[in-house]
Amino acid sequence: MAKFVFGMNQSLDGYVDHTAFAPGPILFRHFVDQVGGLAGSLYGRRMYEIMRYWDDEQPEWTPDERDFAAAWRGQHKWVVSRTLTSVGPNATLVGDDIEATIRRLKAEVAGVVDVCGPALAGSLGELDLIDEYRIYLHPVVLGGGTPFFAGPRPPLRLVASDRMDESVIRLVYAPT
C-alpha cells in the first residue's frame, strides 16, 4: 500500500510560491535524494506544468540540478486533470473517475507517493487519502498567495521535526 505524502516549501504565514523563495543547496540536495527514493508522484495540472521544466536539460544547471532532473524524469508520475489531453514521458493522465483511480493507486503501489500541489492535496485530504504532511518552513513572510492548506484544515498531530539547513525546519504531521 502506498503512503501518500504532501510536502512543500512554505512561508511563515502559510503560503507556497516557488518564485518567492527557494531551497538552499543543503535542502535542495535533500529533495534530490527524496525524489530518487519515491515510488512516484501524483500531480495536479498546475504543479505538473511547473515541474515539466525538469524535462528539458538546461546548460546552466548545477550538478545537483542535473541529479534532480534525472531523478524526476526517472520516476512515474500520475497527473490529475480534466483539461489536459496528454502528458509527458513516464506519466499517466488521470482524467476520469479520479477518486477510484487514486484509491486503486494507493492500494496497489508500494512505497511513498509524493502528492504535488495544494489544490490536489486539499481534495485528497477531504477524502482522507493523505497519510503525511511535510512542511518545509522558511523564514519569509509573503502576505498572500496560494496557501499550503488549500481546503479544509485537517486535524493533525506532530510526528517529527528537524532542522534541514541553517534556516529551514521540516515539520511532519499525520492526520489524527
C-alpha positions in Angstrom: 0.0 0.0 0.0 1.3 3.4 -0.9 1.9 6.2 1.6 0.7 9.5 0.2 2.8 12.4 1.4 2.1 16.1 0.7 5.1 18.3 1.3 6.1 21.7 0.1 8.2 24.7 1.0 6.1 27.1 3.0 6.4 30.7 4.3 6.0 31.5 7.9 2.5 32.8 7.1 1.4 29.6 5.4 1.9 30.3 1.7 3.7 28.4 -1.1 5.3 30.2 -4.0 8.3 28.7 -5.8 9.1 32.2 -7.3 9.2 34.0 -4.0 11.7 31.7 -2.2 13.7 28.6 -2.9 15.6 25.9 -1.1 19.3 26.5 -0.4 21.9 23.9 -1.5 21.6 21.6 1.5 17.8 21.5 1.3 17.9 21.1 -2.5 20.2 18.1 -2.1 17.6 16.6 0.4 14.9 17.0 -2.3 17.2 15.3 -4.9 17.6 12.3 -2.6 14.0 12.3 -1.7 12.7 12.3 -5.3 15.1 9.5 -6.1 13.5 7.3 -3.4 9.9 7.8 -4.4 7.6 5.2 -5.8 6.1 8.0 -7.9 4.4 11.4 -7.8 0.8 12.4 -8.1 0.4 15.9 -9.6 -2.4 18.4 -10.2 -2.3 20.1 -13.6 -0.8 23.4 -12.4 2.1 21.8 -10.4 2.8 19.3 -13.2 3.1 22.1 -15.7 5.6 23.9 -13.4 7.6 20.7 -12.9 7.8 20.0 -16.7 10.7 22.4 -16.5 12.9 19.4 -15.5 12.1 17.5 -18.7 14.5 19.6 -20.8 18.2 19.8 -19.9 19.4 23.3 -19.3 23.1 24.2 -19.9 23.3 26.4 -16.8 22.2 23.7 -14.4 24.4 22.7 -11.5 25.3 19.1 -10.9 22.6 18.9 -8.2 20.0 20.3 -10.6 21.0 17.7 -13.2 20.7 15.0 -10.5 17.2 16.3 -9.6 16.1 16.3 -13.2 17.4 12.7 -13.7 15.5 11.5 -10.6 12.3 13.4 -11.6 12.4 12.0 -15.1 13.0 8.5 -13.9 10.0 8.3 -11.5 6.5 7.5 -12.6 4.0 10.4 -12.5 0.2 10.4 -12.4 -1.3 13.7 -13.5 -4.9 14.5 -12.3 -6.5 16.8 -14.9 -9.8 17.2 -16.7 -8.3 19.7 -19.2 -5.0 18.1 -20.3 -5.3 15.7 -23.2 -1.7 14.3 -22.9 1.2 14.3 -20.6 4.9 13.9 -21.0 7.3 11.0 -20.6 6.9 8.5 -17.8 3.5 10.0 -16.9 -0.1 8.8 -16.9 -3.1 11.1 -17.3 -5.9 10.6 -14.7 -8.9 12.4 -16.0 -11.9 10.2 -15.4 -13.1 8.5 -12.2 -10.4 10.3 -10.3 -11.3 9.1 -6.8 -11.5 5.5 -7.8 -8.2 5.7 -9.7 -6.3 7.3 -6.8 -7.8 4.8 -4.3 -6.6 2.0 -6.6 -3.1 3.6 -6.8 -3.0 3.8 -3.0 -3.9 0.1 -2.7 -1.6 -1.2 -5.5 1.6 0.9 -5.4 4.3 0.1 -2.8 6.3 2.9 -1.3 5.9 6.7 -0.9 4.0 8.6 -3.5 4.5 12.4 -3.4 1.3 14.4 -3.7 2.2 17.6 -5.5 0.2 20.8 -5.4 -2.0 22.3 -2.7 -5.3 22.0 -4.6 -4.8 18.3 -5.2 -3.7 17.8 -1.6 -6.8 19.6 -0.4 -9.0 17.3 -2.5 -7.2 14.2 -1.3 -7.2 15.4 2.3 -11.0 15.7 2.1 -11.1 12.0 1.0 -8.8 11.0 3.9 -6.1 9.9 1.4 -3.1 11.9 2.7 -1.0 9.9 5.1 1.5 12.6 6.0 2.1 16.4 5.6 5.6 17.8 5.4 6.0 21.5 5.8 9.4 22.9 5.0 9.1 26.1 6.9 11.2 29.0 5.5 11.8 32.3 7.4 9.9 34.5 4.9 6.6 36.3 5.1 4.7 36.6 1.8 1.5 38.2 3.0 -0.7 36.3 0.5 -0.7 33.8 -2.3 -1.5 30.1 -2.5 -2.0 28.6 1.0 -0.3 25.3 1.8 -3.7 24.0 3.0 -6.0 24.9 0.1 -9.1 23.2 1.5 -10.4 22.4 4.9 -7.7 22.1 7.6 -7.5 18.5 8.7 -6.9 17.8 12.4 -3.2 16.9 12.7 -0.6 15.6 15.2 3.1 16.4 15.0 5.1 13.2 14.4 8.6 14.7 13.7 10.5 17.9 13.3 14.1 18.5 12.2 16.3 21.3 11.1 17.1 20.9 7.4 19.7 23.7 6.9 20.7 27.0 8.6 17.2 28.5 8.3 14.6 25.8 7.3 12.7 23.5 9.7 10.8 20.4 8.5 7.6 19.7 10.4 6.0 16.3 9.8 2.3 15.8 10.6 -0.1 12.9 10.4 -3.9 13.2 10.3 -5.5 12.3 13.6 
